[in-house]
Amino acid sequence: MSAWLRQLPNSISAFRIALVPPIGIALAHRDWPTAIALILIATASDGVDGFLAKRFGWQTTLGALLDPAADKLLVATVFVMLALQGGVPLWLMAVAVGRDLVIVAGALAYRWRFGPLHVRPSVASKLNTLCQLSFVLSVVVRREFGWPPAWTGTALGAATLVTTTVSGIDYVLTTGRAAREAVRAEAVG
């Protein structure tokens, strides 16, 4: 197998990161069709890189950093831009972005104290990303086409709130457990 193919998921994640500024610009200019297209491409690329990495065993340390970084940058950018325009409640933007800040701070603190943190994304985390992207996409699509109905955005916003909270708590508990185990291992060793 070629080394280039093994890096394909990483290249797709890097591409998704490169899409973040154009998405932010499209949202800032209220260019809804461009924003919709770019968010759909970013969302699809997230599925493709994950499928390739798992299906062919092309997981790498770099990919373990790039993929979640791409997700967090995309989610934060879209939530902040839409909140600034009144399309997303500020409190929901704060919950979504705050969760990601807690995750990043926890991972950095763990790395600084113990070394690399090897945590696989949980089902709750994957469901959260799906809910968040579905919610913001529904907001942007509604601004362009007047569809889907407002209740859809409300339902997706509620699902986003629940999954963001549950996945954030799950991450804190998982990281805390890993830290306690690392402290015990240090004490024994």
SULWOSUL-V206016 format. One line per field, one symbol per residue. ss: DSSP state (h for helix, s for strand, l for the rest). psi: psi as a letter, one per 40 degrees, with the letter a starting at -180 (. if undefined). burial: 1 if it has 9 or more other ideal C-beta (glycine too) atoms within 8 Angstrom, else 0. A space follows every 10 residues. Layout:
ss = ???
psi = ???
burial = ???
This chain:
ss = llhhhhlhhh hhhhhhhhhh hhhhhhhhll lhhhhhhhhh hhhhhhhhhh hhhhhlllll hhhhhhhhhh hhhhhhhhhh hhhhlllllh hhhhhhhhhh hhhhhhhhhh hhhhllllll llhhhhhhhh hhhhhhhhhh hhhhhllllh hhhhhhhhhh hhhhhhhhhh hhhhhhhhhh hhhhhhhhl
psi = hiddddeddd dddddddded ddddddddef gddddddddd dddddddddd dddddeffhi dddddddddd dddddddddd ddddeeehhd dddddddddd dddddddddd dddeaihghi hidddddddd dddddddddd ddddeeiiid dddddddddd dddddddddd dddddddddd dddddddd.
burial = 0000111111 0111111011 0111111000 1101110111 1110110111 0110000101 0011011111 1111111111 1110000100 0110111011 0111011001 1000001000 0101111110 1111111111 1101000000 0110011011 1011111101 1101100110 010000000
